[in-house]
Amino acid sequence: MYDFYSIIAYATRMVQIGKICVNKGLKEIGLTSSESDVLMFLYANGDDIRQDHIAAGVEVSKAAISRTINSLERKGYIVREQRDEDRRAWYVRLSHKAWVHKEFIQKQYADLVEAACRGIDEHKVAEIVDIFKTVVDNMEEYRVAQGT
């Protein structure tokens, strides 16, 4: 049997520490980790994406993504617009400000990963990534089987 408590406790703690560290770095440009998660999604997947697709991509509720998008829009990091073909949907594009800060934002995550992997052999890191991928795939399969 697996040590359920340890698996959940360490995974949760990794996410908590990561958010604390990323938030500290992003504070300099007035962003939170939730906001930067959306920006990182847009950097990786191209911008001009429907808001509901962003919610699915970063795996948060539509209400939570709406609050985050509103905040990013107020701060000038994104631009939202509706299209004539579908007035119910909002499309999100990165602003000039978001592109200017892209390298800084990505560096916060890169520095965190560098710190997390300190002292671990490169091959071990690759093995850990493979294990995480397998765990995510297993959990996704379990989620789908449950109908959620």
Z-matrix of the N, CA and C atoms (Angstrom, degrees):
N
C 1 1.455
C 2 1.529 1 109.30
N 3 1.307 2 115.75 1 145.73
C 4 1.460 3 121.45 2 -179.61
C 5 1.518 4 110.75 3 -82.29
N 6 1.319 5 115.71 4 151.26
C 7 1.459 6 121.29 5 176.75
C 8 1.527 7 107.78 6 -81.99
N 9 1.330 8 114.85 7 82.06
C 10 1.459 9 122.33 8 -175.79
C 11 1.530 10 111.98 9 -52.13
N 12 1.311 11 117.03 10 -47.07
C 13 1.454 12 120.96 11 -176.81
C 14 1.533 13 111.22 12 -59.42
N 15 1.318 14 117.28 13 -46.37
C 16 1.468 15 120.22 14 -178.59
C 17 1.518 16 111.70 15 -64.86
N 18 1.327 17 116.88 16 -43.00
C 19 1.468 18 119.89 17 179.66
C 20 1.522 19 110.14 18 -58.87
N 21 1.318 20 116.79 19 -51.56
C 22 1.469 21 121.36 20 -178.40
C 23 1.530 22 110.81 21 -65.60
N 24 1.318 23 116.91 22 -43.15
C 25 1.468 24 120.62 23 -177.68
C 26 1.531 25 111.24 24 -62.45
N 27 1.335 26 117.41 25 -46.38
C 28 1.468 27 119.75 26 -179.38
C 29 1.527 28 111.67 27 -69.10
N 30 1.314 29 117.52 28 -40.73
C 31 1.467 30 119.92 29 178.89
C 32 1.528 31 110.37 30 -63.14
N 33 1.323 32 116.18 31 -44.55
C 34 1.465 33 120.53 32 179.37
C 35 1.527 34 110.82 33 -63.30
N 36 1.310 35 116.37 34 -43.44
C 37 1.470 36 120.64 35 -179.02
C 38 1.531 37 110.96 36 -65.31
N 39 1.336 38 117.40 37 -38.46
C 40 1.472 39 119.94 38 177.25
C 41 1.523 40 110.34 39 -59.93
N 42 1.329 41 116.81 40 -44.80
C 43 1.466 42 120.88 41 -179.84
C 44 1.528 43 110.16 42 -65.46
N 45 1.334 44 117.49 43 -43.65
C 46 1.464 45 121.00 44 -179.88
C 47 1.527 46 111.43 45 -61.19
N 48 1.316 47 116.86 46 -49.84
C 49 1.464 48 120.62 47 -179.21
C 50 1.525 49 109.85 48 -62.71
N 51 1.321 50 116.64 49 -41.85
C 52 1.462 51 120.68 50 178.56
C 53 1.510 52 111.81 51 -58.60
N 54 1.331 53 117.31 52 -46.25
C 55 1.470 54 120.84 53 179.55
C 56 1.521 55 111.18 54 -63.89
N 57 1.324 56 117.66 55 -40.75
C 58 1.466 57 121.07 56 178.72
C 59 1.524 58 109.98 57 -60.32
N 60 1.326 59 116.55 58 -47.87
C 61 1.474 60 120.89 59 -178.48
C 62 1.520 61 111.82 60 -65.64
N 63 1.327 62 116.92 61 -45.73
C 64 1.461 63 120.43 62 -179.72
C 65 1.528 64 110.07 63 -64.67
N 66 1.338 65 117.25 64 -43.22
C 67 1.471 66 120.06 65 178.93
C 68 1.528 67 111.46 66 -58.99
N 69 1.333 68 116.62 67 -40.21
C 70 1.470 69 120.16 68 179.95
C 71 1.527 70 110.39 69 -61.10
N 72 1.324 71 117.31 70 -45.70
C 73 1.458 72 120.63 71 179.62
C 74 1.517 73 113.06 72 -67.64
N 75 1.330 74 116.33 73 -39.34
C 76 1.465 75 120.90 74 -176.62
C 77 1.522 76 113.29 75 -75.05
N 78 1.333 77 115.84 76 -18.66
C 79 1.465 78 120.17 77 179.76
C 80 1.532 79 111.08 78 -55.72
N 81 1.330 80 115.64 79 -32.02
C 82 1.472 81 121.93 80 -179.80
C 83 1.533 82 112.18 81 -57.05
N 84 1.345 83 117.08 82 -32.26
C 85 1.462 84 119.62 83 179.89
C 86 1.533 85 111.70 84 -113.08
N 87 1.324 86 116.39 85 15.92
C 88 1.460 87 121.46 86 172.67
C 89 1.510 88 115.62 87 74.90
N 90 1.332 89 117.54 88 29.35
C 91 1.461 90 121.15 89 179.29
C 92 1.520 91 111.51 90 -116.08
N 93 1.325 92 115.27 91 157.91
C 94 1.459 93 122.07 92 171.94
C 95 1.531 94 108.05 93 -107.53
N 96 1.322 95 116.22 94 168.23
C 97 1.466 96 119.48 95 178.64
C 98 1.527 97 110.90 96 -64.70
N 99 1.319 98 118.74 97 -34.25
C 100 1.466 99 120.85 98 177.63
C 101 1.521 100 110.72 99 -63.48
N 102 1.318 101 115.88 100 -42.30
C 103 1.467 102 119.96 101 177.92
C 104 1.526 103 110.94 102 -66.44
N 105 1.323 104 116.25 103 -41.28
C 106 1.462 105 118.40 104 -179.57
C 107 1.525 106 111.21 105 -70.48
N 108 1.337 107 118.07 106 -28.43
C 109 1.464 108 120.14 107 174.49
C 110 1.529 109 110.23 108 -59.38
N 111 1.329 110 116.54 109 -42.06
C 112 1.468 111 120.77 110 178.18
C 113 1.528 112 110.03 111 -66.10
N 114 1.323 113 116.97 112 -44.63
C 115 1.466 114 119.67 113 179.18
C 116 1.526 115 111.02 114 -62.59
N 117 1.329 116 117.19 115 -42.70
C 118 1.470 117 120.69 116 178.33
C 119 1.529 118 110.48 117 -61.86
N 120 1.326 119 117.42 118 -38.27
C 121 1.458 120 121.03 119 176.63
C 122 1.525 121 109.97 120 -61.90
N 123 1.327 122 116.42 121 -44.85
C 124 1.466 123 120.27 122 -179.84
C 125 1.524 124 111.59 123 -67.82
N 126 1.323 125 117.91 124 -39.14
C 127 1.474 126 120.24 125 176.57
C 128 1.532 127 109.98 126 -60.52
N 129 1.329 128 116.58 127 -41.92
C 130 1.469 129 121.42 128 -174.76
C 131 1.530 130 112.71 129 -77.67
N 132 1.325 131 117.29 130 -32.18
C 133 1.463 132 120.91 131 -172.22
C 134 1.515 133 114.20 132 -110.89
N 135 1.321 134 116.77 133 6.04
C 136 1.456 135 120.26 134 -176.61
C 137 1.511 136 109.63 135 82.89
N 138 1.303 137 115.48 136 149.13
C 139 1.459 138 115.71 137 178.84
C 140 1.524 139 108.65 138 -97.14
N 141 1.317 140 116.83 139 -172.67
C 142 1.462 141 123.27 140 -172.09
C 143 1.532 142 108.61 141 69.87
N 144 1.320 143 114.40 142 51.71
C 145 1.460 144 123.43 143 -176.70
C 146 1.528 145 108.94 144 -117.66
N 147 1.313 146 115.59 145 144.46
C 148 1.464 147 119.59 146 176.91
C 149 1.527 148 110.31 147 -62.52
N 150 1.322 149 115.36 148 140.84
C 151 1.461 150 121.22 149 -177.43
C 152 1.526 151 111.48 150 -58.80
N 153 1.326 152 119.11 151 -39.24
C 154 1.469 153 120.69 152 -179.81
C 155 1.529 154 111.35 153 -67.89
N 156 1.330 155 117.87 154 -27.38
C 157 1.471 156 120.49 155 175.80
C 158 1.528 157 110.73 156 -71.80
N 159 1.318 158 116.52 157 -32.64
C 160 1.472 159 120.46 158 176.01
C 161 1.529 160 109.08 159 -65.97
N 162 1.331 161 116.44 160 -43.78
C 163 1.473 162 120.62 161 178.87
C 164 1.524 163 110.37 162 -56.54
N 165 1.322 164 116.68 163 -44.19
C 166 1.468 165 120.42 164 178.63
C 167 1.519 166 110.91 165 -67.62
N 168 1.324 167 116.89 166 -38.47
C 169 1.462 168 121.02 167 -177.27
C 170 1.511 169 114.37 168 -68.25
N 171 1.334 170 116.54 169 -35.65
C 172 1.468 171 119.35 170 178.96
C 173 1.532 172 111.25 171 -99.02
N 174 1.337 173 114.80 172 2.02
C 175 1.455 174 123.08 173 173.84
C 176 1.528 175 113.66 174 57.14
N 177 1.337 176 114.27 175 53.99
C 178 1.461 177 121.00 176 172.59
C 179 1.525 178 107.80 177 -130.14
N 180 1.300 179 115.91 178 165.33
C 181 1.463 180 120.49 179 -179.05
C 182 1.525 181 110.45 180 -67.62
N 183 1.328 182 115.57 181 160.04
C 184 1.467 183 120.20 182 177.47
C 185 1.524 184 110.64 183 -63.07
N 186 1.335 185 116.93 184 -34.87
C 187 1.471 186 120.36 185 178.64
C 188 1.534 187 110.19 186 -65.76
N 189 1.334 188 116.31 187 -44.06
C 190 1.467 189 119.88 188 -179.30
C 191 1.524 190 110.69 189 -66.27
N 192 1.329 191 117.59 190 -40.37
C 193 1.465 192 119.48 191 -179.43
C 194 1.519 193 109.80 192 -68.35
N 195 1.312 194 117.42 193 -33.67
C 196 1.462 195 120.83 194 177.98
C 197 1.526 196 110.70 195 -62.64
N 198 1.331 197 116.93 196 -44.31
C 199 1.471 198 120.63 197 177.89
C 200 1.528 199 110.77 198 -62.81
N 201 1.330 200 116.70 199 -43.17
C 202 1.462 201 121.03 200 -178.64
C 203 1.519 202 110.80 201 -66.60
N 204 1.325 203 116.94 202 -43.66
C 205 1.467 204 121.40 203 178.94
C 206 1.528 205 110.06 204 -63.93
N 207 1.331 206 117.51 205 -41.92
C 208 1.474 207 120.43 206 177.29
C 209 1.523 208 110.47 207 -58.33
N 210 1.320 209 116.59 208 -44.34
C 211 1.459 210 121.18 209 180.00
C 212 1.533 211 111.09 210 -64.32
N 213 1.325 212 116.76 211 -45.42
C 214 1.470 213 120.26 212 179.12
C 215 1.526 214 111.19 213 -62.75
N 216 1.322 215 116.23 214 -36.11
C 217 1.470 216 119.83 215 178.18
C 218 1.529 217 110.48 216 -67.25
N 219 1.339 218 116.80 217 -44.51
C 220 1.475 219 120.61 218 177.73
C 221 1.526 220 111.36 219 -59.94
N 222 1.334 221 116.54 220 -37.13
C 223 1.464 222 121.67 221 -178.47
C 224 1.524 223 113.04 222 -81.48
N 225 1.332 224 116.49 223 -6.08
C 226 1.458 225 120.62 224 175.91
C 227 1.518 226 115.58 225 85.03
N 228 1.345 227 118.25 226 17.36
C 229 1.459 228 121.01 227 -178.89
C 230 1.537 229 113.54 228 -90.33
N 231 1.315 230 116.62 229 -21.98
C 232 1.460 231 119.72 230 179.04
C 233 1.518 232 110.03 231 -137.83
N 234 1.326 233 114.54 232 163.31
C 235 1.461 234 122.37 233 175.19
C 236 1.525 235 105.99 234 -125.90
N 237 1.338 236 115.92 235 133.18
C 238 1.460 237 120.68 236 178.11
C 239 1.520 238 109.41 237 -111.05
N 240 1.328 239 115.05 238 145.05
C 241 1.458 240 118.32 239 176.52
C 242 1.524 241 109.94 240 -151.41
N 243 1.320 242 114.79 241 155.26
C 244 1.458 243 121.05 242 174.46
C 245 1.524 244 107.93 243 -102.51
N 246 1.309 245 116.05 244 156.54
C 247 1.459 246 122.01 245 -179.83
C 248 1.522 247 108.69 246 -112.35
N 249 1.305 248 115.90 247 148.39
C 250 1.463 249 120.46 248 178.98
C 251 1.528 250 112.27 249 -59.13
N 252 1.341 251 116.62 250 -34.69
C 253 1.464 252 119.77 251 -177.07
C 254 1.538 253 112.81 252 -71.11
N 255 1.325 254 117.77 253 -20.08
C 256 1.467 255 120.77 254 178.30
C 257 1.523 256 108.85 255 -153.35
N 258 1.303 257 116.87 256 91.33
C 259 1.467 258 122.09 257 -175.77
C 260 1.531 259 112.63 258 -72.85
N 261 1.337 260 117.68 259 -9.07
C 262 1.470 261 120.11 260 -179.99
C 263 1.530 262 112.03 261 -85.18
N 264 1.319 263 116.33 262 -23.99
C 265 1.466 264 120.84 263 -175.22
C 266 1.529 265 110.92 264 -95.21
N 267 1.333 266 114.91 265 145.09
C 268 1.455 267 121.63 266 174.52
C 269 1.527 268 108.42 267 -107.00
N 270 1.313 269 116.02 268 135.17
C 271 1.468 270 121.96 269 176.05
C 272 1.522 271 108.06 270 -106.60
N 273 1.310 272 115.72 271 141.04
C 274 1.468 273 121.23 272 -174.56
C 275 1.528 274 108.91 273 -117.60
N 276 1.329 275 115.01 274 131.74
C 277 1.464 276 122.09 275 175.74
C 278 1.524 277 108.95 276 -125.53
N 279 1.312 278 115.76 277 149.32
C 280 1.464 279 120.89 278 175.06
C 281 1.522 280 109.15 279 -74.92
N 282 1.311 281 115.70 280 139.83
C 283 1.462 282 120.57 281 176.88
C 284 1.533 283 109.72 282 -86.25
N 285 1.311 284 115.02 283 172.60
C 286 1.464 285 120.27 284 175.37
C 287 1.534 286 109.98 285 -57.11
N 288 1.323 287 116.48 286 -41.41
C 289 1.469 288 121.66 287 179.97
C 290 1.531 289 110.88 288 -58.49
N 291 1.329 290 117.64 289 -41.33
C 292 1.469 291 120.99 290 178.92
C 293 1.520 292 111.00 291 -63.24
N 294 1.327 293 117.21 292 -40.89
C 295 1.467 294 120.53 293 179.21
C 296 1.518 295 111.33 294 -68.09
N 297 1.324 296 116.90 295 -36.66
C 298 1.470 297 121.09 296 178.23
C 299 1.529 298 110.39 297 -61.80
N 300 1.338 299 116.99 298 -38.35
C 301 1.465 300 121.74 299 -176.05
C 302 1.529 301 114.10 300 -92.77
N 303 1.321 302 117.92 301 1.40
C 304 1.467 303 121.47 302 -175.67
C 305 1.529 304 112.27 303 -53.32
N 306 1.308 305 117.42 304 -51.75
C 307 1.471 306 120.94 305 -176.82
C 308 1.530 307 111.06 306 -61.06
N 309 1.326 308 117.12 307 -42.86
C 310 1.466 309 121.29 308 179.20
C 311 1.527 310 110.93 309 -61.93
N 312 1.336 311 116.62 310 -45.18
C 313 1.467 312 121.51 311 -178.98
C 314 1.523 313 110.07 312 -63.18
N 315 1.318 314 117.18 313 -47.64
C 316 1.459 315 120.62 314 -179.63
C 317 1.527 316 111.50 315 -63.72
N 318 1.314 317 116.96 316 -32.99
C 319 1.466 318 121.02 317 179.53
C 320 1.528 319 111.32 318 -64.58
N 321 1.320 320 117.97 319 -32.81
C 322 1.464 321 120.66 320 178.78
C 323 1.531 322 110.02 321 -60.95
N 324 1.309 323 115.99 322 -42.09
C 325 1.469 324 120.58 323 178.88
C 326 1.526 325 111.00 324 -72.74
N 327 1.328 326 116.49 325 -41.76
C 328 1.473 327 120.18 326 179.97
C 329 1.529 328 110.56 327 -62.30
N 330 1.333 329 117.26 328 -41.80
C 331 1.467 330 120.99 329 178.59
C 332 1.531 331 111.20 330 -63.64
N 333 1.325 332 116.28 331 -38.42
C 334 1.461 333 120.86 332 179.01
C 335 1.534 334 110.51 333 -64.46
N 336 1.329 335 116.50 334 -45.19
C 337 1.463 336 120.43 335 179.12
C 338 1.527 337 110.23 336 -64.26
N 339 1.321 338 116.48 337 -41.26
C 340 1.476 339 120.81 338 178.15
C 341 1.527 340 110.41 339 -59.54
N 342 1.323 341 116.54 340 -45.12
C 343 1.467 342 120.45 341 179.43
C 344 1.530 343 110.86 342 -65.74
N 345 1.322 344 117.06 343 -40.30
C 346 1.470 345 121.15 344 -178.86
C 347 1.523 346 111.73 345 -65.18
N 348 1.327 347 116.55 346 -32.13
C 349 1.471 348 120.94 347 -175.83
C 350 1.523 349 113.36 348 -94.67
N 351 1.325 350 116.94 349 0.54
C 352 1.467 351 120.75 350 -179.35
C 353 1.519 352 110.84 351 -56.20
N 354 1.324 353 115.40 352 128.97
C 355 1.458 354 120.84 353 177.30
C 356 1.520 355 114.42 354 83.28
N 357 1.309 356 117.16 355 1.77
C 358 1.466 357 120.52 356 179.30
C 359 1.527 358 107.47 357 -107.59
N 360 1.313 359 116.30 358 128.69
C 361 1.457 360 122.56 359 179.23
C 362 1.536 361 110.26 360 -55.51
N 363 1.328 362 116.27 361 142.42
C 364 1.460 363 122.62 362 -178.32
C 365 1.531 364 112.59 363 -54.39
N 366 1.333 365 116.98 364 -38.97
C 367 1.459 366 120.99 365 179.28
C 368 1.524 367 111.40 366 -68.23
N 369 1.327 368 116.22 367 -36.09
C 370 1.465 369 120.47 368 176.91
C 371 1.531 370 110.14 369 -66.02
N 372 1.350 371 116.17 370 -39.92
C 373 1.465 372 119.86 371 178.33
C 374 1.523 373 109.51 372 -60.85
N 375 1.332 374 117.11 373 -44.49
C 376 1.467 375 120.92 374 178.44
C 377 1.528 376 110.40 375 -61.17
N 378 1.318 377 116.64 376 -38.60
C 379 1.461 378 121.38 377 178.20
C 380 1.533 379 110.69 378 -65.73
N 381 1.319 380 116.24 379 -42.15
C 382 1.472 381 120.84 380 178.05
C 383 1.522 382 110.06 381 -61.76
N 384 1.325 383 117.20 382 -43.47
C 385 1.468 384 121.53 383 178.85
C 386 1.530 385 109.51 384 -60.50
N 387 1.327 386 116.94 385 -43.93
C 388 1.474 387 120.51 386 177.87
C 389 1.527 388 111.11 387 -60.98
N 390 1.328 389 116.40 388 -41.05
C 391 1.469 390 120.62 389 179.03
C 392 1.529 391 109.73 390 -65.02
N 393 1.340 392 117.32 391 -45.69
C 394 1.473 393 120.42 392 178.27
C 395 1.529 394 110.28 393 -58.73
N 396 1.331 395 116.88 394 -42.74
C 397 1.459 396 120.55 395 179.71
C 398 1.525 397 110.20 396 -60.68
N 399 1.312 398 117.38 397 -44.46
C 400 1.457 399 121.55 398 178.86
C 401 1.526 400 110.90 399 -62.16
N 402 1.334 401 116.16 400 -43.20
C 403 1.466 402 120.44 401 178.78
C 404 1.531 403 110.16 402 -61.70
N 405 1.317 404 117.20 403 -44.79
C 406 1.469 405 120.92 404 179.19
C 407 1.525 406 110.16 405 -62.57
N 408 1.324 407 116.96 406 -45.32
C 409 1.467 408 120.34 407 178.14
C 410 1.528 409 110.93 408 -59.33
N 411 1.330 410 116.93 409 -44.26
C 412 1.462 411 121.09 410 178.22
C 413 1.523 412 111.47 411 -61.40
N 414 1.330 413 115.82 412 -43.64
C 415 1.464 414 119.84 413 -179.00
C 416 1.526 415 111.01 414 -67.62
N 417 1.316 416 116.78 415 -37.61
C 418 1.463 417 120.60 416 178.02
C 419 1.526 418 110.10 417 -64.82
N 420 1.301 419 116.88 418 -42.79
C 421 1.462 420 121.47 419 177.36
C 422 1.540 421 110.39 420 -61.31
N 423 1.312 422 116.49 421 -42.36
C 424 1.471 423 121.82 422 177.96
C 425 1.523 424 110.52 423 -64.46
N 426 1.330 425 117.04 424 -42.43
C 427 1.477 426 121.58 425 179.27
C 428 1.525 427 110.94 426 -61.33
N 429 1.323 428 116.37 427 -45.92
C 430 1.462 429 121.39 428 -179.82
C 431 1.526 430 110.30 429 -63.43
N 432 1.328 431 116.27 430 -42.11
C 433 1.466 432 120.53 431 179.56
C 434 1.523 433 111.27 432 -61.77
N 435 1.328 434 116.68 433 -30.84
C 436 1.462 435 120.67 434 178.47
C 437 1.520 436 112.67 435 -81.35
N 438 1.322 437 115.59 436 -10.25
C 439 1.462 438 119.65 437 179.95
C 440 1.507 439 114.19 438 79.72
N 441 1.330 440 116.25 439 23.55
C 442 1.479 441 119.11 440 179.29
C 443 1.506 442 111.54 441 -109.26
